[in-house]
Amino acid sequence: MQTFSQSDLDEIDKLWRSVPADHMWAGWSAAGAEPEEVWLYRTRAHWRKFPLRKADNGFALFDEKDRPVAEAASLDDLLTAVESIPALAASEAAKR
């Protein structure tokens, strides 16, 4: 699995800090100097924790069951990927 560099983590932090305080992206975390996974947190209504991993074609976000839910070609595109994941209520309605 590919790892995130310190510059990747700095870019994720910069991107997260650029969103308004009431944005659905509530935070992020990672463990270690070069983690294989970063966790993105969204507000409760929009689910809570999404693993972010490097992929061959950029970055991929996964849900709590490790299913891919969004992709981003670059970290600059990550915000759009975070916003593209439907809210929990919308996701449950789509399953019916």
Disulfide bonds with the S-S distance in Angstrom:
none
